[in-house]
Amino acid sequence: MAAALPSDASQWEFSCDFEVDYESNENASIVYAALAVDKELQPDKVKRQISVVNGKLLVHFEAVEARFLRASFSAFVDVLTLATKTIEQFGQGMEL
């Protein structure tokens, strides 16, 4: 028997999953810590889940409309890119 969906489950019609392989739990965790502090500005319209598994940063978005998903994803990737470039520039052999 299938589980019943919550009444608001159908509102989260748009979703996106992606992963970035940092090949190290340490680097993935650093990026996670930098990104996790920024909460969604419209949590009633966009949900974001981030996790680190085996050196990979896993991200899942859900949104009520495609435009909210695009805007949230785009802003997230901008900060993700900055954090990744920072690790590439200063992370190798640096003591934290």
Rosetta silent file (secondary structure, phi, psi, omega in degrees, C-alpha in Angstrom):
SEQUENCE: MAAALPSDASQWEFSCDFEVDYESNENASIVYAALAVDKELQPDKVKRQISVVNGKLLVHFEAVEARFLRASFSAFVDVLTLATKTIEQFGQGMEL
SCORE:     score description
SCORE:     0.000 S_00000001
   1 L     0.000  133.851 -179.129    0.000    0.000    0.000 S_00000001
   2 L   -76.944  146.033  178.131    1.374    3.438   -0.941 S_00000001
   3 L   -74.247  143.262  178.156    1.895    6.030    1.744 S_00000001
   4 L   -73.682  137.750  177.902   -0.455    8.990    1.658 S_00000001
   5 L   -82.800  142.975  175.149    1.180   12.252    0.656 S_00000001
   6 L   -59.495  155.247 -174.630    0.809   15.260    2.945 S_00000001
   7 L   -60.853  -27.334 -178.598   -1.733   17.765    1.662 S_00000001
   8 L   -95.559    3.471 -177.725    0.969   20.295    0.713 S_00000001
   9 H   -62.893  -34.235 -177.711    3.225   17.762   -1.069 S_00000001
  10 H   -71.237  -18.068 -179.534    1.722   18.555   -4.463 S_00000001
  11 H   -71.694  -23.887 -178.825    2.679   22.227   -4.158 S_00000001
  12 L   -89.980   67.935 -171.186    6.406   21.346   -4.437 S_00000001
  13 L   -77.624  -26.751 -174.165    6.116   20.539   -8.130 S_00000001
  14 E  -110.340  135.739 -179.616    9.619   21.566   -9.273 S_00000001
  15 E  -146.131  162.156 -179.634   12.835   19.979   -8.023 S_00000001
  16 E  -152.652  135.462  175.238   16.519   19.737   -8.789 S_00000001
  17 E  -123.874  140.228  171.456   19.301   17.515   -7.453 S_00000001
  18 E  -153.575  162.423  179.297   23.009   17.921   -8.009 S_00000001
  19 E  -138.456  149.148  176.134   26.300   16.885   -6.494 S_00000001
  20 E  -124.380  123.957 -178.207   29.820   18.253   -6.459 S_00000001
  21 E   -92.146  108.377  178.110   32.655   15.797   -5.849 S_00000001
  22 L   -91.695   -5.076  178.682   35.360   17.446   -3.736 S_00000001
  23 L    59.052   16.471  179.267   37.152   14.087   -3.303 S_00000001
  24 L  -159.435  130.051  176.752   37.589   14.945    0.375 S_00000001
  25 H   -63.216  -33.610 -179.012   35.159   15.088    3.277 S_00000001
  26 H   -62.559  -49.976 -179.496   37.147   18.001    4.693 S_00000001
  27 H   -66.302  -42.107  178.461   36.713   20.209    1.610 S_00000001
  28 H   -62.214  -38.174  179.113   33.083   19.197    1.138 S_00000001
  29 H   -69.533  -34.349  176.648   32.416   19.992    4.803 S_00000001
  30 H   -63.687  -46.063  179.102   34.066   23.401    4.502 S_00000001
  31 H   -65.147  -42.409  177.293   31.810   24.277    1.559 S_00000001
  32 H   -55.698  -47.935 -178.441   28.799   22.848    3.414 S_00000001
  33 H   -62.732  -36.211  179.666   29.545   25.046    6.438 S_00000001
  34 H   -70.023  -34.545 -174.972   29.877   28.134    4.225 S_00000001
  35 H   -90.983  -29.107 -174.123   26.582   27.472    2.427 S_00000001
  36 H   -67.963  -23.271 -178.133   24.411   26.059    5.211 S_00000001
  37 L   -72.484  -23.772  178.751   24.267   29.349    7.126 S_00000001
  38 L   -85.395  108.486  178.258   22.344   31.036    4.294 S_00000001
  39 L   -84.259  158.759  177.525   18.713   30.070    4.686 S_00000001
  40 L   -63.566  138.219 -179.479   16.209   30.371    1.873 S_00000001
  41 L   -73.041  -26.279  179.240   14.682   33.848    1.712 S_00000001
  42 L  -128.934   74.527 -176.138   11.248   32.423    0.867 S_00000001
  43 L   -64.103  -15.629  175.228   11.003   29.072    2.689 S_00000001
  44 L   -80.094   -9.619 -178.742    7.317   28.865    1.845 S_00000001
  45 L  -117.836  -24.221 -178.174    8.275   28.776   -1.855 S_00000001
  46 E  -138.835  134.311  173.470   11.679   27.008   -1.944 S_00000001
  47 E  -116.572  142.380  177.741   13.170   24.183    0.139 S_00000001
  48 E  -135.596  133.060  175.361   16.856   23.276    0.097 S_00000001
  49 E  -124.013  131.255 -179.807   18.586   20.287    1.671 S_00000001
  50 E  -124.647  140.737  174.921   22.384   19.971    1.741 S_00000001
  51 E  -149.232  163.372  176.424   24.472   17.023    2.902 S_00000001
  52 E  -119.145  125.951  179.269   28.006   15.665    2.642 S_00000001
  53 E  -139.053  119.907  175.784   28.517   12.014    1.709 S_00000001
  54 L    50.981   46.808  177.647   31.878   10.433    0.838 S_00000001
  55 L    77.951    7.633  179.584   33.532   13.715   -0.136 S_00000001
  56 E  -113.924  140.247  172.687   30.558   14.876   -2.182 S_00000001
  57 E   -93.092  119.282 -179.599   28.281   17.815   -1.519 S_00000001
  58 E  -107.971  131.936 -176.978   24.708   16.734   -2.291 S_00000001
  59 E  -131.685  135.298  177.645   22.026   19.375   -2.791 S_00000001
  60 E  -129.100  126.972  176.373   18.277   18.983   -3.302 S_00000001
  61 E  -114.034  146.267  168.425   15.922   21.849   -4.152 S_00000001
  62 E  -136.490  142.393 -178.779   12.123   21.866   -4.294 S_00000001
  63 E  -146.593  158.912  179.620   10.007   24.833   -5.321 S_00000001
  64 L   -81.773  -23.791  178.528    6.407   25.774   -5.988 S_00000001
  65 L  -140.402  151.691 -179.131    7.270   27.476   -9.308 S_00000001
  66 H   -59.972  -37.099 -178.016   10.090   27.098  -11.820 S_00000001
  67 H   -66.022  -34.193  176.917   11.125   30.740  -11.454 S_00000001
  68 H   -70.443  -38.555  177.620   11.706   30.336   -7.698 S_00000001
  69 H   -62.980  -46.569 -179.804   13.745   27.196   -8.319 S_00000001
  70 H   -60.883  -46.298 -178.031   15.864   28.956  -10.945 S_00000001
  71 H   -64.977  -43.618 -179.580   16.517   32.013   -8.776 S_00000001
  72 H   -67.233  -45.238  179.411   17.408   29.978   -5.700 S_00000001
  73 H   -60.859  -45.897 -178.187   19.588   27.542   -7.642 S_00000001
  74 H   -61.253  -47.210  179.039   21.409   30.358   -9.442 S_00000001
  75 H   -63.161  -40.070  179.551   22.183   32.272   -6.242 S_00000001
  76 H   -63.630  -44.519 -178.888   23.312   29.065   -4.528 S_00000001
  77 H   -65.346  -33.834  176.182   25.661   28.146   -7.386 S_00000001
  78 H   -59.591  -46.932 -179.308   27.231   31.631   -7.281 S_00000001
  79 H   -71.458  -37.571  176.285   28.189   31.163   -3.620 S_00000001
  80 H   -59.241  -43.698  179.085   29.175   27.532   -4.231 S_00000001
  81 H   -62.521  -43.613  178.305   31.534   28.667   -6.994 S_00000001
  82 H   -61.742  -46.013  179.707   33.116   31.274   -4.726 S_00000001
  83 H   -63.503  -40.018  179.808   33.635   28.743   -1.915 S_00000001
  84 H   -66.508  -43.804  178.216   35.106   26.206   -4.344 S_00000001
  85 H   -64.320  -35.624  177.623   37.520   28.733   -5.858 S_00000001
  86 H   -63.413  -43.901  177.534   38.604   29.778   -2.369 S_00000001
  87 H   -64.576  -42.208  178.898   39.446   26.163   -1.492 S_00000001
  88 H   -61.237  -38.872 -177.300   41.271   25.726   -4.796 S_00000001
  89 H   -78.296  -42.684 -170.770   43.319   28.867   -4.178 S_00000001
  90 H  -117.502   -8.792 -172.698   44.049   28.564   -0.463 S_00000001
  91 L   -78.801  -30.584 -176.147   43.062   25.062    0.623 S_00000001
  92 L   -72.019  114.745  176.475   45.997   23.010   -0.596 S_00000001
  93 L    74.559    6.455 -179.684   48.524   22.651    2.204 S_00000001
  94 L   -88.283  140.912  173.824   47.022   25.446    4.276 S_00000001
  95 L   -88.400  134.332  179.803   46.544   24.966    7.993 S_00000001
  96 L   -92.804    0.000    0.000   43.121   25.905    9.233 S_00000001
